[in-house]
Structures are given as structure tokens and as C-alpha cells.
Amino acid sequence: MDIYIKWEDGIMSSGVVYKTIANVYDLLEVTYFKDKKTSPRNAVVNLLDEEDVKILDICSGTGANAINIAKKNSRSKIVGIDLSKKMLALAKQKIDKENLQNIRLYKMDATKTKFQEDTFDVVVISLVLHEVNDIIRGQILNEAKRVLKKDGKIIVVEWWESDKASEKIPFAPIKLMEPNGFREFLKLDMDKYFDQFDLYINDVIECPYTRVYEIRKYMY
């Protein structure tokens, strides 16, 4: 599968801030996620079936999850979308360097994608929901649910404040850097939150600083 970037204009603006942070975004990989065994990137892969699955990586950024999945499951077909051209350009550079052939990148609005219903086996939403307001957060989840197959899964990676003293101090800078509403987001009852979208948490993997949720549709 060829790797390319196709630009699609959308209503959800990534803003100047993402152009600024794109070059340092991957610092997460060598700071909070440096232990590969306990990294949420590894947890995402552990929640995937080792088969020919089609995966949508929403707000893919510089492609950390997409690349990790593609390397560990060469039979998967991954579509990464983001609104930041800078992020996508950096992702493409990394993909080209790894010579990965099972990823495609699109500039696209996560709240209103161009994909048909029931297209993907898995939708990954990593460190995204806390970044946006409640309205956009709901639109992203509803869109993820729309493009997800009936028996598919949504994998959500989100920050989590542990009670461990060893993690509280390193977590403090995250709380300072994240947008308004982040502290309130951390207090959400995630079971109740996802339930309002007719979604339920099927499994949770706790990692340092993050939780990885496997989410399913209710089957009525």
C-alpha cells in the first residue's frame, strides 16, 4: 500500500499551537513513555488481534501509534488522520524512514470524516479527548462509533493521575501544560462518560501516567 498524504479541509481547527509543538511532540516517547514494556503504545498493540485488521488512528499526530502498530502487525492496514500538516509531514518522514507500506495519512477532520459507516475494525483515539471541549469530544466519539464495525473496538489512550508518589511529581508538568478543563477531565467517571454514547469499557490497561481503554458498542 502506498504511503501518501491527502489534504482534506475540515471544521475542527488544529490551530497554531500544533505547528509549534509538532517538533517536540515525540519527546513523550523518551520521557513519559520511555519504558517500552509499560508504554501505552505497547498496550495499544496488546489490545489488537494479530490479523488483517483495518485501523483508523484519529488525530494521529506524528504517527507514534500508527508506526508502532504497523511494525508489530504487518498485516494490519492503518489510516491516520490529523488536521495539522506539520504533524502529518513529520509522520510521513518517520514512515518513509521505516519503509512501512501499510499506513496511509490524510488531513481530515476527526468530527466529520469522509469514511463510510462500518469501515474499520479498530479506531484508536490517543491523548486526544482531553485536548478538546466537551462538544467536540462527543462529536469525535460519535464519528468513531459511526465508522466502526459492529463488532469492532475503540481504543482510547488518556492521561491518568496515579496516587503513586513516584509518578505525582513527573505528572505535575502535564497538568500545567494541558488546556483549561484538563483537571476536570481527569475527574470524570469514564464508565459513565462513555455510556452516554452507548459505549462501554470492556478492558483497561493501566500504564504509568496513562490508562488504555478498550471500548465496545452496546449491542441492542
Order of alpha helices (4+ residues) and beta strands (2+ residues): beta-alpha-alpha-beta-alpha-beta-alpha-beta-beta-alpha-beta-alpha-alpha-alpha-beta-beta
